[in-house]
Amino acid sequence: MNDFNRRDALKIGAGAVAGAAVAAGAGEAQAQAATELKLTPEKGAKLRVLRPSKFVQGDETLWLENTKKYTQQTGVEVRVDSEGWEDLRPKAAVAANVGRGPDIVYAWYDDAHQYPDKLVNLSDVYNYLDKKYDGWYDVAKKFSTRGRNQISVVLGSPGSKMVYRKSHLAAAGFSSFPNNFPGLLECCKALKAKGTPAGFALGNAVGDANGWCHWIVWSHGGRMVDEKDKVVIDSPETVKALEYVKQLYDTFIPGTLSWLDPSNNKVFLDGQLSLTNNGISVYYAAKNSNDPKIKEMALDIEHADYPIGPVGRPTEVNLTVPAMVFRYTKFPNAAKDYIRFMMEKEQYEPWQTASIGYFSHPLRAYEKSSIWTVDPKHTPYRDTMKNMLWPSYAGSLGYASAGVLADFVMVNMIASVCSGSKTPKEAAAEAQKRAERYYKV
Amino acid sequence: MTSVPTAPTGLGVLSPRRSLADMLDDRRVLSFLFMLPAVGILLTFLAYPLGLGVWLAFTDTRIGRAGVFIGLDNYISLMGDSVFLLSVFNTIFYTTVATILKFGLGLWLALLLNNSMPFKAFIRAIILLPYIIPTVLSAIAFWWIFDAQFSIISWALVKFGLLDRYIDFLGEPWNARWSVIAANVWRGIPFVAICLLAGLQTISPSLYEAAALDGATSWQRFRHVTVPMLMPILSIVLTFSVLFTFTDFQLIYAITRGGPVNATHLMATLAFQRAIPGGRLGEGAAIAVAMIPFLVCATVFSYYGLQRRKWQQGSADD
């Protein structure tokens, strides 16, 4: 929603004047101005930051080190609290509702679009980073922008890729990971025949289940909503996707209908699983394990992009972490400056490196980061945000999309077909009905 | 003639200080004052949230956006929502089965513990352990016990050759329902058992002696002495147990998150999912408020239905 006051209008006006002046011929000055942002933290500012708890140790270690550096440079005291992934969204929501809590929240997906009126406009930080770091990826723009404002700045995405055991695929007759859907099905059948099956979460798992379920429907041309937010999930394309997924499910390891986010990690590291969708955390855990057997497994772990479906282009969705500043903060400048500081190359690249690319960047400049090439197993995660779509594709982000996602409408549709409780047509029709409750005018 | 001393002018009216002391001597005033803190706490932490919840249920409030009054729209919409209707079924099934099992097993345990045995106090303390452990910890333990790949139950059954593959405890809807009920029963038995044990200990041994002298069998003693004498406490414990089970949240949230395919979603977990992660506070509140009639019915039934004193005393009911 557009929520402009007189001060915002003046700012835009001033920006327009400055822009016109720059366009008038000061080319060099333009570049200089673009890479300068003066945000003076308020005197005596103290910040409280809430972020997702670590999945890889390097993430937290470097985050805290960078925060300490910020305090040393600016004198702003910062307290960082970590919250379990599933509890982060409720906490942010409660803070928004009661008007008290952390100054900055690094939350999930489209959280910012659920309470845009409660957030500080971050356009200045957004534009500064946009110009300095070769621009935001399209999906990051989508997440950040509401009307003419930027209500969040995307930190990155703990991206998900296909994670598999090279030796198991080879034993099943596959020298490389299939890049299309018939190939994926054949591969999963062969893995099952060898007793080393694949498995993808179908429980109410926020990250893993939403990730692969959206991908498989979108890749067949199915969508929850169209560009005008009309619910269109009950379509022949969705039914085709469901027919395919039923065949795929028959090759899975038992129990995936109950899997939550940590499930596939622990089964994979136990050696029972050959293929799943996950972040780089499985590889990270294996590589850094004290158990020699698990450490050896790291050599056998490979990553690949999600196969391309009938629509002929990537259709992934990944968890995304937007940074939001709440309007109730007494220190908006300090909060914005902290967000800027953590996105600067001097902090961002070491942080990304310490977590071996667990978070993929939203800014193009970080494609060149050495973390993506130092180990070829990191490389598939580099283009996570470049290729991904947003969870309410092809519609807008907002109350309805958040509700549909939180209610696991897409995941439940697929799970009901896999469990045999519904036919593909029945499942698509039910999902249509459920989604329409959210998108009704 | 004697003269009666008269009070100086003005003293006929009590002084403010005197008046306060007199007021505090009044038992009604004093009772009211003593009740004030409790009333304040109840109004602030019970009545206000309840009232707010009921109000929110009549609005379309979203997180971060005040709502407008929409009457019964939330309820009408929920009537057409298959997930809500499934959650109502799940909640009633979960509460009914878990309560019956908790009472059956709890009473049995209480009767066992009421006997003389060595280390009686120690055993009674041990029995309370499941109730003492934080719910979320026991829920995580059950999450592992019921895990599709790492279940110790499946492992043991396979190891002893009783099964050839692991049980899918949480991946199949009915298995999942029974599994979460088992977790709830395990956790709830100690509460029932200890309360009923307290009740058993209030029954005078002379009643059993008299019944034994009359030639009553052990079943008759149980049926005609134990059960009627236990009924008042049974009704209280049943009321609380039904309330706790009907509003259960933590076990489900930690073990299944309502899955698979919403087969274990209770009204409480669905209310949370819709209100907080989903951002629809009004609808979440409506689901929570929809629990109230069920709770009132269950309470009325268990409290008044089982406290029919005439029936306890062997007479017919009115």
Interface residues (C-beta under 8 A of the other chain):
Chain A: E86 R89 P90 A93 V94 A96 N97 Q114 Y115 P116 D117 K118 L202 G203 N204 A205 I253 P254 G255 T256 L257 S258 W259 L260 S263 K266 V267 D270 Q272 Y399 A402 G403 A406 D407 N412 A415 S416 S419 S421 E430 K433 R434 R437
Chain B: R62 I63 G64 R65 S77 G80 D81 S82 V83 D147 A148 Q149 F150 R165 Y166 D168 F169 L170 G171 E172 P173 A176 T256 R257 G258 G259 P260 V261 N262 F272 Q273 R274 I276 P277 G278 G279 R280 L281
